[in-house]
């Protein structure tokens, strides 16, 4: 075998390792959803605090992604990747051994930090391993498909592990996977870094953006008790806005910004990140509410709930493969439009779930529609988010699209849980919320989620440019990927 062929084979082995890592990280966003009722009962969670098991991970994941991307570019992508895998695996072990609600939330937050270090390092390794063009876009397509599948597989695996073993295993399963990844990384991944960058981590930028996002989610969560117009809520929202505005000012003046604002001069990159945020908000919320609906209203076991998601997982696998072929023929923008329309239809279907619903009539059509929407969205959104981005910004752009999806997920779950809880409380009145009140709250959340998907469709229509209009021409290359 020639040295050139050996190096080519090594690239695809490296891609396999990177996609397994991405699968594990995305899986952990969704895997806890099916286990939530068991966790609530075992650790005595209040209903209003239960969402933090999911949101703590998504929030720190999204909040530290930009810093993770920056660190990978400066310190060495492989080195940072391995450090992130270690932190993620240790935090997973600690979460599986947690004996209180506070401890579990804290370890989930640390898990999110580990994921924030791993994810942008892995994606920037991918973009520097594969040259721009056919091979890179094929690799990005596989990466996007795995990301989409991870969400659906998470709820399936979560149900199986919770019923067959216990809820602790939705976290402990990461530990052996992390050990294998660490053992293989030195042999399959090469070290790389961006020597052109100033060796600055932009700590003020990292603190302001993370603090602003944390306060925003905390403010939204608090509105279920204090209301949207209370002094506490308004004060937290104002503080969040001030920090986020300060972040933009800092980035515009910094010599080595955490988030170079020049990235947003590319309309497709900016639009892809907005769509990614809305996609995260709708899909995270969908899995959260459907898991509760199936177990708390329909009486499904954790295992049955996980198996119910099999239709979604299979649909994502099939449509993600089809979407790559469609990108070749009709372009990224058109595939994204199709994905957004299918998401709207799927979420709209779930607005009619009922107390005495059945799998075939209330869930299966929505599972197929929403799964197809995800399959047609993840691949082109990933390609569009990196279109025209220079190699020096590979880590930042990688971190940015992940940030958009994770922060969208944290904000979406927080906002829709608040909306659903308030509506359920209003319906129940002074009594205990029964299945009817719960279902009406879920229906309201799905309706708002469908509205967010409509906004994503509008953004796609107006911000994602057809390939022929791209100044960089990279989306034209993406359309030519096999």
PEBELSUL-V625063 format. One record per run of one state. SS is the DSSP state (2 for helix, 1 for strand, 0 for the rest). FROM is the first residue (numbers start at 1). TO is the last residue. If there is no record, write none. Layout:
ss: <SS | SS>
from: <FROM | FROM>
to: <TO | TO>
This chain:
ss: <0 | 2 | 0 | 2 | 0 | 2 | 0 | 2 | 0 | 2 | 0 | 2 | 0 | 2 | 0 | 2 | 0 | 2 | 0 | 2 | 0 | 2 | 0 | 2 | 0 | 2 | 0 | 2 | 0 | 2 | 0 | 2 | 0 | 2 | 0 | 2 | 0 | 2 | 0>
from: <1 | 3 | 44 | 47 | 51 | 52 | 76 | 77 | 97 | 101 | 130 | 134 | 165 | 169 | 189 | 203 | 227 | 231 | 254 | 261 | 266 | 267 | 298 | 302 | 309 | 310 | 331 | 332 | 351 | 359 | 386 | 391 | 429 | 435 | 464 | 467 | 470 | 474 | 480>
to: <2 | 43 | 46 | 50 | 51 | 75 | 76 | 96 | 100 | 129 | 133 | 164 | 168 | 188 | 202 | 226 | 230 | 253 | 260 | 265 | 266 | 297 | 301 | 308 | 309 | 330 | 331 | 350 | 358 | 385 | 390 | 428 | 434 | 463 | 466 | 469 | 473 | 479 | 482>
